[in-house]
Amino acid sequence: MANSNDKVLFRIRNLKQYYPVGKNLFCKANDGITLDIYEGETLGLVGESGCGKSTFGRTILQLYRQTDGHTLYYGETEHTMAPVYVKKTIKQLDKLRKNFYKKRKQREEVEAEYAKITEEGKEKFDKLEQLNRAKTAEEDALFFMTKVVGGLIVREDLAPVIDAYTE
């Protein structure tokens, strides 16, 4: 049992990990997990196959980006633990934004192609798979770009944002 003097290694609040499985449908692999893991403790996860144990582990290790919630590592977010990563990301904002717009355009093109297919079959299925990959690429580009600076990315001129973060 932890006491108030114990060092918290992981502080997880309302962690959610959802996966899209259809239009406005999600598989809730993890939903609302809150816990603290203290120095010297061992965490064991037990559950049926497919209940989200591996997803939870991968999410707290940042192998998957969590859908919602907050995770602190040794009392810090992953951003404060990796300021070099943050500065590198900030310096590349223009490039990242261009990449995002490129991925968005690619997704829109595939979406338009998919909408033109009227008959069910292999062609439609293959195009749907291509569309899902394009959506994921667009979401990943947006996530990578905004994870550090959030809403500041909407500024037309990113120079003041970059200057503020890299001084």
N, C-alpha and C positions, 0 to 999 in steps of 0.2 A: 504494500500500500504506500503510495507516494505521500509525502508531506509538503508543506509550503516551501521548504528549503531545498527541495530536490530540483535539479536542473531539467527543464523541459527541452527535449530534443526535437520533437515534432508536436506542433499544436495545430490540430485540424478542426475546422469549423464549417459545418454544413456542406461538406464536400459532395459534389454531384458529378457523375460521369454518365452522360446520355449519348446514345448513338442514334442517328437518324435511320429509320427503317422504311420510311414511306413519306408521302406528303403529309406534313404536320404530325407524323407519328414517330415516337422515339422509344427505344429500349432503354430503360433506366437501370443500367448496370450497377451503379451506386447512387443512393439517393438520401442525402442529408446525414452523412457520417460526421460525427463530432467526437473527438477524443484527443487526449494528450498522451504522449509516450515520453516517459522520464528516463533519465540516465540510469543505467543499470537494469532497466526493465526489458523484458522480452515480450513481444507481441505475437500471439498466435491467432491465426485466422482459420476457422473451421466452418465448413458448409458444404452443401451439395455441389456437384459439378455444375458449372455454369451460373453460380450464384453471385459472381463478381469479385472473388478473392484476388485473382491475378490482376484484374482491372484496377482494383484498389491499390495494390502494390505498385503497379506500373504508373499509376496516376501520382502517388505521393513521391515517386522518384522522378517525376516530370518527364517520363517517357511518353505519356499521354497528357495533353493539356486538359485540365479539369473544366467541366462545363460551368460549374459555379462553385462558390465557397472560397475559403481562404486556408492556406497552408503556410505555416511558419516553420522554418528550420533553424534550430538553435536561437529562436527568437527573432529571426529575420526572414524576409521573403527571398525568393531566389534572385531577385534583382539586386538587393543590397548585398547579397553574397557574391555576386558576379558583376561588379561595376564595369569591368573591362568589356564584358558582353554588352552592357547597356550603352556605353560610349560608342562602341563599334556599330551597334544598331542605329543609334541616333545619327551618326555620321553618314550612314547609308540610306537615310529616309527617302531622298529623292529617287534613288534606284529602287528601293522597296515599293514605293508608291507606283512607279512605272510598271513594275512587275505585277502588282496587284491589278492595275487596269488592263494589262495584257491578259492575265488569267480571267478577268471578268469578261473581256471580249471573246475569248476562246469559249467560255461557258455559254455565253449568249448565242454564239454561232452553232454550237452543238445542240443547244436547246431548240433553236429554230429548225435545224435538220430533223431532230426527233419529232417535233410537232407536225412535220410534213408527212411522216410515215403513218399511213392509215390502216394498214393491215398488220394483224398480230403475226409474229413469227420471229425467226432468227435475226433478221435485220433490225427489227424494232428492239429486241432484247439486247443485241450488241450495242445499239445506239444509246439505250438506256444505261448500260454499263459505262459507256464512254461519257455520258452526261454526268453520272455519279462521280466519276473520277475528276471531271472538270470542275464540278461543284466543290469537291474536297480540295482541289488545288487552289481554287479561288478563296475558300475559307481559310486555308493554311496561310496564304499570302497576306490576307487581311489580318489574321491573328498575329503573325510574325511581325508585321508592321506596327500594329497598335498595342501589342502587349506591353511595350515599354512606355509609349507616350500617350496612349489612349486617345481621347477626343481631340488632342492638339493636332492630330494628323489632318484635320479638315481645313487647316489654314492653307491658303493659297501659297503664301511665301513661307517656306519652312526654315529659312535662315535664322530668324529670331529663336525658334524652338531649338534648333541645333546649337546655336550659341549658348542658350540658357543651360542646356544639359551638358555641354562639353567644356565650360569654363573652368 
